[in-house]
Amino acid sequence: MSSDARSAVLEVDLAAIVANWQTLRLRHPSGPVAGVVKADGYGLGARQVAAALYAAGCRHFFVAHLDEALAVRDAVPGAMLAVLSGLVPGTEDAYIAHDVTPVLGSLDEIAWWQFGREAILHVDTGMSRLGLDTRELAVLAQDHARLEGLAIRYLMSHLVAAEVPDDPANQLQHQRFASARAMLPAAPGSLANSSGIFLGADFASDLARAGAALYGINPTPGQPNPMRGVVRLSIRVLAVRDVPVGAGVGYNATWTAARPSRIATAALGYADGFHRSLSGRGSACFDGTPIPLVGRVSMDLTTFDVTDHPAVQPGCWLEVIGPHLSPDDVAEAAGTNGYEVLTSLGRRFQRVYRTA
Ligand SMILES: *Cc1c(COP(=O)(O)O)cnc(C)c1O
């Protein structure tokens, strides 16, 4: 008997993340490519990812919230570390104490940040979430004094549909960004996210902000993925049983055996971020062969029909994300996107970081 007590192992290939960053840099020669490590590095470990990118020479990082910045600050000494979600009043001292750069997205935030220090200015060109809106931009354009003493490190905006190259929103946002820049004091620009880097030279800027593509999500959906896969999630088969014709499997018996079947139960469920919407739709891989998921995904367990795969035995490992099943593949079966698949990954896995 094996004494290996692990039931699920998440391997993160930091070397592949660095290789993806290098690929993106070649695609964006107009300026550096920042590493976006919000949401704990898209679920893969912000500190580990940031440290690996930093060791490779990356000097620009973005997170969503101040807490996330404080959690990675010492892993990226001296690098720009910016918080995308805007400045919350009362947190200015923490930004200064930890050398974190705020992304200012309203006239109020600009007024609160009266420290004459560096900040990124965010203009809304179509997302309608954060960033200076048209009215605020007009006020600033008339009154540059409101920006007095502020060192605008970058003027940034965010694309709403960069992964759809012929979406007219891209050109519109490009124009709005250019006119916003013309209205404000000269500053470097930052526009493209991962997919934006692949929109071509018009969308190149002084700083790209890449998240998804670093983590192996295809920035060019419908085209071959130019990025390397970085995640492998392996789950252990806990039990295999024979079930007769008519036997139900899992909650509410949404699958019943139409033939004498072998059912493998594996250690993974929706509590691990394996979406319940994969019930009856997902799959796993054994030795490179796809194995259908049957019945409901439950909290801790998932069932697979291994009738045609006699080699699957208790103790075997199944791949649920990896070389044969990308996060995008899992997302398609689950009715979501690769971002949600990665950021949902649970906390119960044994995590292994590979650096070569
Ligand atoms: C998350 C985010 C990014 C990174 O986007 P990807 O599509 O993951 O590359 C860039 N900019 C902003 C403002 C973001 O919120």
The ligand as a MOL file (V3000), in Angstrom:
LIG
                    3D

  0  0  0     0  0            999 V3000
M  V30 BEGIN CTAB
M  V30 COUNTS 15 15 0 0 0
M  V30 BEGIN ATOM
M  V30 1 C -7.3750 42.0770 -14.5810 0
M  V30 2 C -6.9260 43.2860 -15.3080 0
M  V30 3 C -5.9140 43.1880 -16.2660 0
M  V30 4 C -5.3750 41.8550 -16.7460 0
M  V30 5 O -6.2750 41.3450 -17.6970 0
M  V30 6 P -6.0080 39.9450 -18.4270 0
M  V30 7 O -7.1280 39.8340 -19.3910 0
M  V30 8 O -6.0820 38.9040 -17.3630 0
M  V30 9 O -4.6770 40.0350 -19.0520 0
M  V30 10 C -5.4330 44.3580 -16.8350 0
M  V30 11 N -5.9540 45.5560 -16.4770 0
M  V30 12 C -6.9470 45.6820 -15.5830 0
M  V30 13 C -7.4790 47.0340 -15.2610 0
M  V30 14 C -7.4790 44.5530 -14.9720 0
M  V30 15 O -8.4750 44.6710 -14.0990 0
M  V30 END ATOM
M  V30 BEGIN BOND
M  V30 1 1 1 2
M  V30 2 1 2 3
M  V30 3 2 2 14
M  V30 4 1 3 4
M  V30 5 2 3 10
M  V30 6 1 4 5
M  V30 7 1 5 6
M  V30 8 2 6 7
M  V30 9 1 6 8
M  V30 10 1 6 9
M  V30 11 1 10 11
M  V30 12 2 11 12
M  V30 13 1 12 13
M  V30 14 1 12 14
M  V30 15 1 14 15
M  V30 END BOND
M  V30 END CTAB
M  END
